[in-house]
Amino acid sequence: MNQPNILLVSLDSLRPDHLSIYGHSRTTSPNLQQLLTQDQTTLFKNAYATTTWTLPSHASVFTGREPAEHGIFDKGTKIDPSQTLPQILSREGYQTAAFINNGWLTQAGITDGFDSRFDIFEMEMPSNRITKQLNRLKIVLSLKDNGAQTTINQFINWRDSTDSWFSFLHFNEPHYLYNPPRSYQNTYLSGSAVPSILKQRRVFTKQGDFYADNTSVSESEMNTFTDLYDGEIRYIDDQLGRLFEYLKETGGWENTLLIVFADHGELFGERGLVGHHFCLDNALLHVPLIIKWPTASGSHPSVNESVVSLKHIFGTVLEAIGCDHPRSNALQQYDQESERDTCVFADYRTPTSLLNQYQEQVSEFDFSEYDVSLQAVQTQDYKLIADGDDELLYEITGANQEEKIPKEGNEEIYIRLQEKLDNRSQNLSLMDQEEQKDLNPNVRDNLEKMGYL
Ligand SMILES: [Zn+2]
């Protein structure tokens, strides 16, 4: 049997509790459900991101390290691509390609190691000013999607002429603004989507106002956000169905390791927040993770409840292709019997560029309360979040749910988690960093469109 092909599918900002396969009452994911009925497919119920936003989270996937080790917390620094998954697989003889819809993924060297990189957001935003405006208008009017169709078409064109491939498909549909194509707008929302989209633009393209309490989102407005978010998910699930069918029809299915995940979740008012910054709540850290293993790779459980991290994707891919690597902590090693004490870590530091942007938007407000540096450790049952010297203990009470508990009376748990954090701090293997020059105009344009700059 040839080496397996590798397909990573990243669904930006997708919370597992909004997928029917994780128990959502709406049927948002029939194609992923269909995938799970196949042999050799595992649903990971307790998978966690290493942080809360696109760039550092994908850096963990591609390096096998938490942010405290790879050191990417903002734009402006870069790691050595030779240590990333794409370049390692390229050295192993794979043809590698990335298809991306979020400009952050062009940063920090994390996708520089791919042989080919298709910046779909750039293709979708032509340099001609009139065509660009027309394109924007089509997205605002929901006459086209946010890049998913083009992404799959480009992947199909590329893959048709390639053996032994590693491909990374990134989809930005669930990322705000939640604005599905017109035929999906009323899948869950009753009435016009326009007021919700206008409100979202107000909140997300000038987030400084939201965090300075100059704008608020009512409960009924938030419900329209989640209705449209679910519509985006239903849409992207259909696009995944199209992708899976293509692979089955063209013989690319059985020998492919397919990993579907989200880079982080999304806040819909938890802790008074929206988007995906400023806390390590499990609404942000708990993520969907589904793996279809290559047919010849032995048997795998259909559900895995072990606590696992997205950083384990790195070792999982390397193990699947038989590549020896010191950081090969693979998901194959996590089984149902795994100890309840298995833990995962997460880090968050507020990007300086984000606070500067807010400050420019609302000069009179003091945003220093949002300038945080957090780390977390969690097991199946408990979680400790360290915010400087302040340490908060939580009990995990359900998917995406945690309740603060006092340290008094829970000393044993608290000390055990604290030791895990201390051990990690003492054993960090930091990656070298170099400076990265400023964003190119197309990336800047894409990030501005999403409200980041
Ligand atoms: Zn993201």
Residues whose N, C-alpha, C, O or C-beta is under 5 A from the ligand:
A	BS01	ZN	D12 S13 W53 T54 D263
